[in-house]
Amino acid sequence: MSTERKADRGSNATNQSKHAERRSIRAALTVATNSPASNDWSKSALGLGLARPPWTPCAEDGDLLLDALRPHLTDSGAVSLVALLGVTPALTQLGWPDGARVLAVDASPAIIRSQWRAHPTVPSAVTCARWQALPLPDKSVAAVAGDGSLNTLAYTAYQDLFREVARVLAPESVFILRCFVRPDTRGDVEDITRDVAKQAFPNSAPFRLRLCMTLCEADGTLVLGTLLERFNGLFPDRAKLASLADWPIDEVDRFDMDRDSKIQLTFPTLSELAAHAEPLFAIREVRHGSYDLAELCPTITFVPSQSRQRLAR
Ligand SMILES: C[S@@+](CC[C@H](N)C(=O)[O-])C[C@H]1O[C@@H](n2cnc3c(N)ncnc32)[C@H](O)[C@@H]1O
């Protein structure tokens, strides 16, 4: 086959996958627009499987998680169970080391139905439960891991989650989470608009993360439905925004998936996060990838703090 024909076939395949993605965005928009105001993740872009990096982990994030995890799996002998907070496919399908067993925990039956797939090589299972009440015995897991899990909780629930994770972790085990961490100094919308004009955002996903961290309340709380209202006020001319950013209009219309959403996200700073983790956990390591905005989405290793170990003796 000539190089030209191969190139044609390649670009046809790319166009077809772009069309397929646009169709699924339109279908998701229809679900989101026709659904009543909801705090149901299965009505959100994330729940509908349309999340893209940096909202969902990329391969680099997966490697950071496995690096942090590996010593704890090999050192912990008989305990090899990893509990995952959520069913994020990029985590459930990771190249888990030999000997690992994975249990994913999510509170939404609809998300489990749409997102959960068993791992092809390591023993894996899913269970429907709240992370604040993990259906696991005390000291039974080698690691708990997740992606953006804390960010989906109200601050008032952070301690409940840390307490529950501390309960199920075996000695010498770890809690590894990629977290969306807002900068100590709040950015402003003008900076974001300037970056749009520089075409610094390949699509609207990283733009949306910057907006979230800029428009959230002073403590980092953000109700997704209000993001859409603020966005519409700031960027009333969607076609103009799309053209400035060099995106197809569907990229901008993705914001409609947050219509009426009551989902509340929290974006703590790193020091606020450390304060929430105390006294049960201390932050041992913070690492991030090399992609745009990776510094806002670090993989954080929490270890049971000295005080907890003393209490346990
Ligand atoms: C953690 S986020 C997933 C975002 C992730 N970054 C991704 O790549 O898709 C959303 C998931 O968390 C689940 N969830 C939120 N709060 C929960 C809770 N308290 N207990 C269990 N699952 C919860 C929702 O059902 C949803 O499936």
The ligand as a Gaussian input file, in Angstrom:
#p B3LYP/6-31G(d) Opt

LIG

0 1
 C      -13.516000       9.531000      42.545000
 S      -14.407000      10.276000      41.328000
 C      -13.643000       9.575000      39.904000
 C      -12.816000      10.598000      39.289000
 C      -11.597000      10.042000      38.679000
 N      -10.570000      11.029000      38.710000
 C      -11.775000       9.491000      37.264000
 O      -10.762000       9.330000      36.622000
 O      -12.862000       9.141000      36.811000
 C      -16.044000       9.844000      41.224000
 C      -16.473000       8.496000      41.779000
 O      -16.448000       8.531000      43.166000
 C      -17.577000       7.855000      43.678000
 N      -17.810000       8.367000      45.024000
 C      -17.909000       9.666000      45.401000
 N      -18.048000       9.758000      46.733000
 C      -18.035000       8.476000      47.221000
 C      -18.106000       7.902000      48.526000
 N      -18.222000       8.666000      49.608000
 N      -18.021000       6.575000      48.653000
 C      -17.889000       5.777000      47.552000
 N      -17.820000       6.255000      46.285000
 C      -17.894000       7.587000      46.124000
 C      -18.676000       8.177000      42.707000
 O      -19.724000       7.223000      42.766000
 C      -17.907000       8.178000      41.384000
 O      -17.933000       6.905000      40.789000

